[in-house]
Structures are given as structure tokens and as C-alpha cells.
């Protein structure tokens, strides 16, 4: 079992390729649409972010959290569809220095190019396992921007053996989803052409 610790180093990123399975130990920070937008607004206006994201892993997730005995606990945490963050992710990678994105589903060319240029990866966590994922969360370290609401806030979590995380975009410019789509389109066109010929016989 391959385990990567945060802060993630360039050598760790460059040792991973599309299809590799890894587990994460250390910190992850949740960030969805609202957190991405606010972070980029802060950076553009010269304001300091509430935490240093260099070398960190962010997760596209809106956790279910509750306060118990004066402390926050994560009840469940599952990935949000990552394509929602595609308009922001390339710029976010450049501006913050994050090294791993954890999410669900495909991401596009902006993210792929940024991962290649700034040495980062995108990995997916299995959907439908939100209750299981919380078992690998050691504790809630902190929460920032709670005014955005619990799902949109930035939750800073300590995790242990968090995964499995499957690399879908690596730092070498490969995007597994793009490759699969090209493969599908190639064979779809072949089948359509074959059917057309049979119909016209």
C-alpha cells in the first residue's frame, strides 16, 4: 500500500502516474465552489489566506459535521463532483501551491495543464462511501470561513490512510478521462460507419 504524507513533495507527485492507487496521511483541506472563489479573490486583492496551502491536498467535499462536547466531528464526508471546480482549479493550483486534488468524476484541460506545469495530481475517491471515509479522519484540526456554511467552509482535517485514491490526472499531462473519451469516440465512430454501410447495402 502506497502512503503519501503531507506536505506533499514534488518527488512524491512525480512518482505517481495515471491509474496508481495511493493513501494519504497528514492534512487535507476541503474546498468547494465558494471556497475556491473566495480564496482566489483574497489572493488577487493581496489578502492572506487563513492557512498556507503549499504542499497540501484539497478535497472537493461538503462534509456533514456536528459539534459534540464543544468539538467539531465529521459525521460523513464524500467527494463532490469535481467538474464544478474546473473554472477555478488551474488558477487555484498556480496561486496556492497545492499538490493533490481529491474529488469525483472528470476534470478538464485547465486542470490537466496546471497539474503538468505546477507538479500536481488529481485523484478520485470512491463515491457513495461518505460514512466509511470518516473512519480515516483522526480529528478536525480547524475550520475556516464557516460563514459560507458547513458544506462550503474549509475544513482542515487530520487523516490516516485516507483512500483509496486513484490518480486520474498526473503531472505528465495525462488525463485518464480524456483518454477514455477518445477511445469511446473512436470505437463509436467505427460502429456507426459499419452500421451505415450495412444499411446502405
LINKADA-V697927 format. One record per helix or strand. SS is the DSSP state (h for helix, s for strand). FROM is the first residue (numbers start at 1). LEN is the number of residues. If there is no record, write none. Layout:
# LINKADA-V697927
ss: {SS/SS}
from: {FROM/FROM}
len: {LEN/LEN}
This chain:
# LINKADA-V697927
ss: {s/h/s/h/s/s/s/s/s/s/h/s/h/s/h/s/h/s/s/h}
from: {3/10/21/33/57/61/64/71/79/81/82/100/109/121/130/137/146/154/175/176}
len: {3/5/10/13/3/1/5/6/1/1/15/5/10/5/7/8/3/16/1/24}
